[in-house]
Amino acid sequence: MSATDSTSAWYECDHCSDYHPSHMFYDTAMCSFKCRRKADAESVLNELEHEHTVCGTSAA
């Protein structure tokens, strides 16, 4: 087992699509806490927009 193997791997962030060394990743999919928070916020906003659309449609 070599130390260079674990630090030389680069992965693409699921949120920003940038490539970073594996040791820089906040979790397995996101390169930083900032990306994780943005992705979480976007999913909440998408859900709210969807609910608003459904609500608006059913009220019409």
PyMOL Python script that loads the backbone (N, CA, C, O; Angstrom):
from pymol import cmd

cmd.read_pdbstr("""\
ATOM      1  N   MET A   1       0.854  -1.187   0.000  1.00  0.00           N
ATOM      2  CA  MET A   1       0.000   0.000   0.000  1.00  0.00           C
ATOM      3  C   MET A   1       0.892   1.241   0.000  1.00  0.00           C
ATOM      4  O   MET A   1       1.757   1.398   0.862  1.00  0.00           O
ATOM      5  N   SER A   2       0.676   2.093  -0.951  1.00  0.00           N
ATOM      6  CA  SER A   2       1.526   3.274  -1.088  1.00  0.00           C
ATOM      7  C   SER A   2       0.744   4.543  -0.783  1.00  0.00           C
ATOM      8  O   SER A   2      -0.429   4.668  -1.133  1.00  0.00           O
ATOM      9  N   ALA A   3       1.412   5.477  -0.128  1.00  0.00           N
ATOM     10  CA  ALA A   3       0.761   6.747   0.214  1.00  0.00           C
ATOM     11  C   ALA A   3       0.422   7.539  -1.048  1.00  0.00           C
ATOM     12  O   ALA A   3      -0.551   8.293  -1.074  1.00  0.00           O
ATOM     13  N   THR A   4       1.226   7.362  -2.085  1.00  0.00           N
ATOM     14  CA  THR A   4       0.979   8.120  -3.314  1.00  0.00           C
ATOM     15  C   THR A   4      -0.290   7.647  -4.014  1.00  0.00           C
ATOM     16  O   THR A   4      -0.934   8.427  -4.716  1.00  0.00           O
ATOM     17  N   ASP A   5      -0.652   6.393  -3.835  1.00  0.00           N
ATOM     18  CA  ASP A   5      -1.859   5.872  -4.475  1.00  0.00           C
ATOM     19  C   ASP A   5      -3.106   6.585  -3.979  1.00  0.00           C
ATOM     20  O   ASP A   5      -3.984   6.918  -4.775  1.00  0.00           O
ATOM     21  N   SER A   6      -3.194   6.822  -2.687  1.00  0.00           N
ATOM     22  CA  SER A   6      -4.396   7.437  -2.125  1.00  0.00           C
ATOM     23  C   SER A   6      -4.468   8.939  -2.394  1.00  0.00           C
ATOM     24  O   SER A   6      -5.560   9.506  -2.432  1.00  0.00           O
ATOM     25  N   THR A   7      -3.327   9.584  -2.577  1.00  0.00           N
ATOM     26  CA  THR A   7      -3.345  11.037  -2.771  1.00  0.00           C
ATOM     27  C   THR A   7      -3.263  11.443  -4.239  1.00  0.00           C
ATOM     28  O   THR A   7      -3.518  12.600  -4.570  1.00  0.00           O
ATOM     29  N   SER A   8      -2.910  10.506  -5.125  1.00  0.00           N
ATOM     30  CA  SER A   8      -2.740  10.874  -6.527  1.00  0.00           C
ATOM     31  C   SER A   8      -4.040  10.768  -7.320  1.00  0.00           C
ATOM     32  O   SER A   8      -4.125  11.287  -8.432  1.00  0.00           O
ATOM     33  N   ALA A   9      -5.039  10.110  -6.770  1.00  0.00           N
ATOM     34  CA  ALA A   9      -6.310   9.949  -7.477  1.00  0.00           C
ATOM     35  C   ALA A   9      -7.075  11.270  -7.505  1.00  0.00           C
ATOM     36  O   ALA A   9      -7.195  11.959  -6.493  1.00  0.00           O
ATOM     37  N   TRP A  10      -7.579  11.599  -8.671  1.00  0.00           N
ATOM     38  CA  TRP A  10      -8.382  12.812  -8.832  1.00  0.00           C
ATOM     39  C   TRP A  10      -9.800  12.409  -9.181  1.00  0.00           C
ATOM     40  O   TRP A  10     -10.014  11.475  -9.954  1.00  0.00           O
ATOM     41  N   TYR A  11     -10.765  13.110  -8.616  1.00  0.00           N
ATOM     42  CA  TYR A  11     -12.169  12.804  -8.856  1.00  0.00           C
ATOM     43  C   TYR A  11     -12.927  14.058  -9.252  1.00  0.00           C
ATOM     44  O   TYR A  11     -12.526  15.177  -8.929  1.00  0.00           O
ATOM     45  N   GLU A  12     -14.022  13.850  -9.953  1.00  0.00           N
ATOM     46  CA  GLU A  12     -14.861  14.968 -10.374  1.00  0.00           C
ATOM     47  C   GLU A  12     -15.930  15.218  -9.319  1.00  0.00           C
ATOM     48  O   GLU A  12     -16.602  14.294  -8.859  1.00  0.00           O
ATOM     49  N   CYS A  13     -16.073  16.473  -8.949  1.00  0.00           N
ATOM     50  CA  CYS A  13     -17.114  16.862  -7.997  1.00  0.00           C
ATOM     51  C   CYS A  13     -18.477  16.759  -8.675  1.00  0.00           C
ATOM     52  O   CYS A  13     -18.646  17.231  -9.799  1.00  0.00           O
ATOM     53  N   ASP A  14     -19.443  16.150  -8.005  1.00  0.00           N
ATOM     54  CA  ASP A  14     -20.791  16.009  -8.559  1.00  0.00           C
ATOM     55  C   ASP A  14     -21.504  17.349  -8.686  1.00  0.00           C
ATOM     56  O   ASP A  14     -22.464  17.473  -9.447  1.00  0.00           O
ATOM     57  N   HIS A  15     -21.042  18.345  -7.951  1.00  0.00           N
ATOM     58  CA  HIS A  15     -21.731  19.634  -7.982  1.00  0.00           C
ATOM     59  C   HIS A  15     -21.081  20.623  -8.940  1.00  0.00           C
ATOM     60  O   HIS A  15     -21.749  21.143  -9.834  1.00  0.00           O
ATOM     61  N   CYS A  16     -19.789  20.891  -8.770  1.00  0.00           N
ATOM     62  CA  CYS A  16     -19.128  21.919  -9.591  1.00  0.00           C
ATOM     63  C   CYS A  16     -18.417  21.344 -10.816  1.00  0.00           C
ATOM     64  O   CYS A  16     -17.971  22.102 -11.678  1.00  0.00           O
ATOM     65  N   SER A  17     -18.307  20.031 -10.904  1.00  0.00           N
ATOM     66  CA  SER A  17     -17.678  19.318 -12.026  1.00  0.00           C
ATOM     67  C   SER A  17     -16.179  19.567 -12.154  1.00  0.00           C
ATOM     68  O   SER A  17     -15.577  19.199 -13.163  1.00  0.00           O
ATOM     69  N   ASP A  18     -15.570  20.184 -11.148  1.00  0.00           N
ATOM     70  CA  ASP A  18     -14.119  20.363 -11.147  1.00  0.00           C
ATOM     71  C   ASP A  18     -13.457  19.087 -10.631  1.00  0.00           C
ATOM     72  O   ASP A  18     -14.061  18.314  -9.888  1.00  0.00           O
ATOM     73  N   TYR A  19     -12.218  18.884 -11.037  1.00  0.00           N
ATOM     74  CA  TYR A  19     -11.451  17.728 -10.567  1.00  0.00           C
ATOM     75  C   TYR A  19     -10.521  18.152  -9.441  1.00  0.00           C
ATOM     76  O   TYR A  19      -9.854  19.184  -9.517  1.00  0.00           O
ATOM     77  N   HIS A  20     -10.492  17.335  -8.396  1.00  0.00           N
ATOM     78  CA  HIS A  20      -9.650  17.605  -7.235  1.00  0.00           C
ATOM     79  C   HIS A  20      -9.057  16.296  -6.745  1.00  0.00           C
ATOM     80  O   HIS A  20      -9.617  15.227  -6.988  1.00  0.00           O
ATOM     81  N   PRO A  21      -7.919  16.376  -6.053  1.00  0.00           N
ATOM     82  CA  PRO A  21      -7.363  15.163  -5.442  1.00  0.00           C
ATOM     83  C   PRO A  21      -8.350  14.589  -4.427  1.00  0.00           C
ATOM     84  O   PRO A  21      -9.089  15.328  -3.775  1.00  0.00           O
ATOM     85  N   SER A  22      -8.352  13.280  -4.305  1.00  0.00           N
ATOM     86  CA  SER A  22      -9.324  12.622  -3.437  1.00  0.00           C
ATOM     87  C   SER A  22      -9.277  13.134  -2.002  1.00  0.00           C
ATOM     88  O   SER A  22     -10.312  13.206  -1.339  1.00  0.00           O
ATOM     89  N   HIS A  23      -8.082  13.493  -1.512  1.00  0.00           N
ATOM     90  CA  HIS A  23      -7.973  13.938  -0.118  1.00  0.00           C
ATOM     91  C   HIS A  23      -8.626  15.303   0.121  1.00  0.00           C
ATOM     92  O   HIS A  23      -8.834  15.692   1.270  1.00  0.00           O
ATOM     93  N   MET A  24      -8.951  16.032  -0.950  1.00  0.00           N
ATOM     94  CA  MET A  24      -9.585  17.346  -0.797  1.00  0.00           C
ATOM     95  C   MET A  24     -11.111  17.254  -0.737  1.00  0.00           C
ATOM     96  O   MET A  24     -11.786  18.248  -0.470  1.00  0.00           O
ATOM     97  N   PHE A  25     -11.647  16.070  -0.984  1.00  0.00           N
ATOM     98  CA  PHE A  25     -13.101  15.940  -1.022  1.00  0.00           C
ATOM     99  C   PHE A  25     -13.710  15.980   0.369  1.00  0.00           C
ATOM    100  O   PHE A  25     -13.218  15.353   1.307  1.00  0.00           O
ATOM    101  N   TYR A  26     -14.799  16.738   0.475  1.00  0.00           N
ATOM    102  CA  TYR A  26     -15.523  16.830   1.745  1.00  0.00           C
ATOM    103  C   TYR A  26     -16.233  15.507   2.031  1.00  0.00           C
ATOM    104  O   TYR A  26     -16.213  15.017   3.160  1.00  0.00           O
ATOM    105  N   ASP A  27     -16.861  14.932   1.002  1.00  0.00           N
ATOM    106  CA  ASP A  27     -17.428  13.595   1.113  1.00  0.00           C
ATOM    107  C   ASP A  27     -17.183  12.868  -0.209  1.00  0.00           C
ATOM    108  O   ASP A  27     -16.405  13.357  -1.028  1.00  0.00           O
ATOM    109  N   THR A  28     -17.803  11.750  -0.438  1.00  0.00           N
ATOM    110  CA  THR A  28     -17.489  10.949  -1.618  1.00  0.00           C
ATOM    111  C   THR A  28     -17.928  11.600  -2.919  1.00  0.00           C
ATOM    112  O   THR A  28     -17.416  11.242  -3.979  1.00  0.00           O
ATOM    113  N   ALA A  29     -18.857  12.543  -2.873  1.00  0.00           N
ATOM    114  CA  ALA A  29     -19.388  13.143  -4.097  1.00  0.00           C
ATOM    115  C   ALA A  29     -19.058  14.619  -4.268  1.00  0.00           C
ATOM    116  O   ALA A  29     -19.029  15.119  -5.393  1.00  0.00           O
ATOM    117  N   MET A  30     -18.810  15.319  -3.176  1.00  0.00           N
ATOM    118  CA  MET A  30     -18.624  16.771  -3.235  1.00  0.00           C
ATOM    119  C   MET A  30     -17.220  17.161  -2.784  1.00  0.00           C
ATOM    120  O   MET A  30     -16.698  16.631  -1.804  1.00  0.00           O
ATOM    121  N   CYS A  31     -16.611  18.107  -3.525  1.00  0.00           N
ATOM    122  CA  CYS A  31     -15.226  18.490  -3.254  1.00  0.00           C
ATOM    123  C   CYS A  31     -15.091  19.398  -2.038  1.00  0.00           C
ATOM    124  O   CYS A  31     -13.988  19.559  -1.515  1.00  0.00           O
ATOM    125  N   SER A  32     -16.166  19.983  -1.588  1.00  0.00           N
ATOM    126  CA  SER A  32     -16.057  20.894  -0.453  1.00  0.00           C
ATOM    127  C   SER A  32     -17.389  20.999   0.279  1.00  0.00           C
ATOM    128  O   SER A  32     -18.440  20.633  -0.246  1.00  0.00           O
ATOM    129  N   PHE A  33     -17.314  21.506   1.493  1.00  0.00           N
ATOM    130  CA  PHE A  33     -18.522  21.754   2.276  1.00  0.00           C
ATOM    131  C   PHE A  33     -19.403  22.767   1.552  1.00  0.00           C
ATOM    132  O   PHE A  33     -20.630  22.677   1.598  1.00  0.00           O
ATOM    133  N   LYS A  34     -18.770  23.736   0.883  1.00  0.00           N
ATOM    134  CA  LYS A  34     -19.499  24.769   0.143  1.00  0.00           C
ATOM    135  C   LYS A  34     -20.345  24.137  -0.971  1.00  0.00           C
ATOM    136  O   LYS A  34     -21.514  24.486  -1.141  1.00  0.00           O
ATOM    137  N   CYS A  35     -19.755  23.218  -1.717  1.00  0.00           N
ATOM    138  CA  CYS A  35     -20.509  22.533  -2.778  1.00  0.00           C
ATOM    139  C   CYS A  35     -21.632  21.691  -2.183  1.00  0.00           C
ATOM    140  O   CYS A  35     -22.733  21.642  -2.731  1.00  0.00           O
ATOM    141  N   ARG A  36     -21.356  21.034  -1.072  1.00  0.00           N
ATOM    142  CA  ARG A  36     -22.377  20.211  -0.417  1.00  0.00           C
ATOM    143  C   ARG A  36     -23.565  21.079  -0.020  1.00  0.00           C
ATOM    144  O   ARG A  36     -24.717  20.704  -0.238  1.00  0.00           O
ATOM    145  N   ARG A  37     -23.280  22.247   0.567  1.00  0.00           N
ATOM    146  CA  ARG A  37     -24.354  23.148   0.989  1.00  0.00           C
ATOM    147  C   ARG A  37     -25.123  23.696  -0.203  1.00  0.00           C
ATOM    148  O   ARG A  37     -26.349  23.797  -0.153  1.00  0.00           O
ATOM    149  N   LYS A  38     -24.418  24.052  -1.275  1.00  0.00           N
ATOM    150  CA  LYS A  38     -25.082  24.562  -2.479  1.00  0.00           C
ATOM    151  C   LYS A  38     -25.987  23.496  -3.082  1.00  0.00           C
ATOM    152  O   LYS A  38     -27.118  23.785  -3.473  1.00  0.00           O
ATOM    153  N   ALA A  39     -25.499  22.283  -3.156  1.00  0.00           N
ATOM    154  CA  ALA A  39     -26.290  21.193  -3.721  1.00  0.00           C
ATOM    155  C   ALA A  39     -27.528  20.937  -2.866  1.00  0.00           C
ATOM    156  O   ALA A  39     -28.618  20.716  -3.394  1.00  0.00           O
ATOM    157  N   ASP A  40     -27.356  20.968  -1.550  1.00  0.00           N
ATOM    158  CA  ASP A  40     -28.499  20.791  -0.652  1.00  0.00           C
ATOM    159  C   ASP A  40     -29.508  21.913  -0.840  1.00  0.00           C
ATOM    160  O   ASP A  40     -30.713  21.664  -0.888  1.00  0.00           O
ATOM    161  N   ALA A  41     -29.026  23.145  -0.946  1.00  0.00           N
ATOM    162  CA  ALA A  41     -29.910  24.302  -1.123  1.00  0.00           C
ATOM    163  C   ALA A  41     -30.653  24.207  -2.451  1.00  0.00           C
ATOM    164  O   ALA A  41     -31.841  24.522  -2.518  1.00  0.00           O
ATOM    165  N   GLU A  42     -29.966  23.776  -3.506  1.00  0.00           N
ATOM    166  CA  GLU A  42     -30.602  23.664  -4.816  1.00  0.00           C
ATOM    167  C   GLU A  42     -31.711  22.625  -4.804  1.00  0.00           C
ATOM    168  O   GLU A  42     -32.764  22.832  -5.408  1.00  0.00           O
ATOM    169  N   SER A  43     -31.482  21.505  -4.118  1.00  0.00           N
ATOM    170  CA  SER A  43     -32.522  20.479  -4.075  1.00  0.00           C
ATOM    171  C   SER A  43     -33.742  20.967  -3.307  1.00  0.00           C
ATOM    172  O   SER A  43     -34.874  20.641  -3.665  1.00  0.00           O
ATOM    173  N   VAL A  44     -33.516  21.749  -2.249  1.00  0.00           N
ATOM    174  CA  VAL A  44     -34.630  22.321  -1.490  1.00  0.00           C
ATOM    175  C   VAL A  44     -35.384  23.333  -2.350  1.00  0.00           C
ATOM    176  O   VAL A  44     -36.615  23.332  -2.375  1.00  0.00           O
ATOM    177  N   LEU A  45     -34.649  24.197  -3.056  1.00  0.00           N
ATOM    178  CA  LEU A  45     -35.290  25.184  -3.929  1.00  0.00           C
ATOM    179  C   LEU A  45     -36.078  24.504  -5.042  1.00  0.00           C
ATOM    180  O   LEU A  45     -37.189  24.926  -5.363  1.00  0.00           O
ATOM    181  N   ASN A  46     -35.514  23.457  -5.631  1.00  0.00           N
ATOM    182  CA  ASN A  46     -36.218  22.726  -6.680  1.00  0.00           C
ATOM    183  C   ASN A  46     -37.506  22.121  -6.146  1.00  0.00           C
ATOM    184  O   ASN A  46     -38.531  22.119  -6.827  1.00  0.00           O
ATOM    185  N   GLU A  47     -37.448  21.611  -4.928  1.00  0.00           N
ATOM    186  CA  GLU A  47     -38.629  21.018  -4.307  1.00  0.00           C
ATOM    187  C   GLU A  47     -39.683  22.088  -4.036  1.00  0.00           C
ATOM    188  O   GLU A  47     -40.871  21.865  -4.269  1.00  0.00           O
ATOM    189  N   LEU A  48     -39.252  23.244  -3.546  1.00  0.00           N
ATOM    190  CA  LEU A  48     -40.189  24.335  -3.277  1.00  0.00           C
ATOM    191  C   LEU A  48     -40.830  24.840  -4.562  1.00  0.00           C
ATOM    192  O   LEU A  48     -42.034  25.094  -4.600  1.00  0.00           O
ATOM    193  N   GLU A  49     -40.027  24.988  -5.619  1.00  0.00           N
ATOM    194  CA  GLU A  49     -40.563  25.434  -6.902  1.00  0.00           C
ATOM    195  C   GLU A  49     -41.570  24.427  -7.433  1.00  0.00           C
ATOM    196  O   GLU A  49     -42.609  24.805  -7.973  1.00  0.00           O
ATOM    197  N   HIS A  50     -41.261  23.147  -7.278  1.00  0.00           N
ATOM    198  CA  HIS A  50     -42.168  22.100  -7.739  1.00  0.00           C
ATOM    199  C   HIS A  50     -43.482  22.162  -6.958  1.00  0.00           C
ATOM    200  O   HIS A  50     -44.562  22.095  -7.545  1.00  0.00           O
ATOM    201  N   GLU A  51     -43.385  22.290  -5.645  1.00  0.00           N
ATOM    202  CA  GLU A  51     -44.587  22.364  -4.812  1.00  0.00           C
ATOM    203  C   GLU A  51     -45.407  23.599  -5.167  1.00  0.00           C
ATOM    204  O   GLU A  51     -46.636  23.541  -5.200  1.00  0.00           O
ATOM    205  N   HIS A  52     -44.738  24.705  -5.430  1.00  0.00           N
ATOM    206  CA  HIS A  52     -45.436  25.933  -5.781  1.00  0.00           C
ATOM    207  C   HIS A  52     -46.173  25.751  -7.108  1.00  0.00           C
ATOM    208  O   HIS A  52     -47.316  26.185  -7.256  1.00  0.00           O
ATOM    209  N   THR A  53     -45.511  25.110  -8.066  1.00  0.00           N
ATOM    210  CA  THR A  53     -46.128  24.866  -9.373  1.00  0.00           C
ATOM    211  C   THR A  53     -47.347  23.968  -9.221  1.00  0.00           C
ATOM    212  O   THR A  53     -48.403  24.235  -9.793  1.00  0.00           O
ATOM    213  N   VAL A  54     -47.191  22.913  -8.452  1.00  0.00           N
ATOM    214  CA  VAL A  54     -48.306  21.990  -8.225  1.00  0.00           C
ATOM    215  C   VAL A  54     -49.440  22.719  -7.519  1.00  0.00           C
ATOM    216  O   VAL A  54     -50.609  22.565  -7.873  1.00  0.00           O
ATOM    217  N   CYS A  55     -49.080  23.515  -6.518  1.00  0.00           N
ATOM    218  CA  CYS A  55     -50.078  24.276  -5.768  1.00  0.00           C
ATOM    219  C   CYS A  55     -50.805  25.241  -6.704  1.00  0.00           C
ATOM    220  O   CYS A  55     -52.032  25.339  -6.678  1.00  0.00           O
ATOM    221  N   GLY A  56     -50.037  25.950  -7.529  1.00  0.00           N
ATOM    222  CA  GLY A  56     -50.626  26.910  -8.461  1.00  0.00           C
ATOM    223  C   GLY A  56     -51.516  26.228  -9.480  1.00  0.00           C
ATOM    224  O   GLY A  56     -52.552  26.769  -9.869  1.00  0.00           O
ATOM    225  N   THR A  57     -51.115  25.041  -9.915  1.00  0.00           N
ATOM    226  CA  THR A  57     -51.891  24.297 -10.906  1.00  0.00           C
ATOM    227  C   THR A  57     -53.204  23.815 -10.304  1.00  0.00           C
ATOM    228  O   THR A  57     -54.253  23.895 -10.943  1.00  0.00           O
ATOM    229  N   SER A  58     -53.141  23.309  -9.061  1.00  0.00           N
ATOM    230  CA  SER A  58     -54.354  22.772  -8.447  1.00  0.00           C
ATOM    231  C   SER A  58     -55.325  23.886  -8.059  1.00  0.00           C
ATOM    232  O   SER A  58     -56.532  23.659  -7.967  1.00  0.00           O
ATOM    233  N   ALA A  59     -54.795  25.093  -7.832  1.00  0.00           N
ATOM    234  CA  ALA A  59     -55.654  26.214  -7.447  1.00  0.00           C
ATOM    235  C   ALA A  59     -56.354  26.812  -8.669  1.00  0.00           C
ATOM    236  O   ALA A  59     -57.372  27.490  -8.533  1.00  0.00           O
ATOM    237  N   ALA A  60     -55.815  26.565  -9.845  1.00  0.00           N
ATOM    238  CA  ALA A  60     -56.368  27.169 -11.064  1.00  0.00           C
ATOM    239  C   ALA A  60     -57.612  26.476 -11.554  1.00  0.00           C
ATOM    240  O   ALA A  60     -58.184  26.876 -12.568  1.00  0.00           O
TER     241      ALA A  60
END
""", "prot")
cmd.dss("prot")
cmd.show_as("cartoon", "prot")
cmd.util.cbc("prot")
cmd.orient("prot")
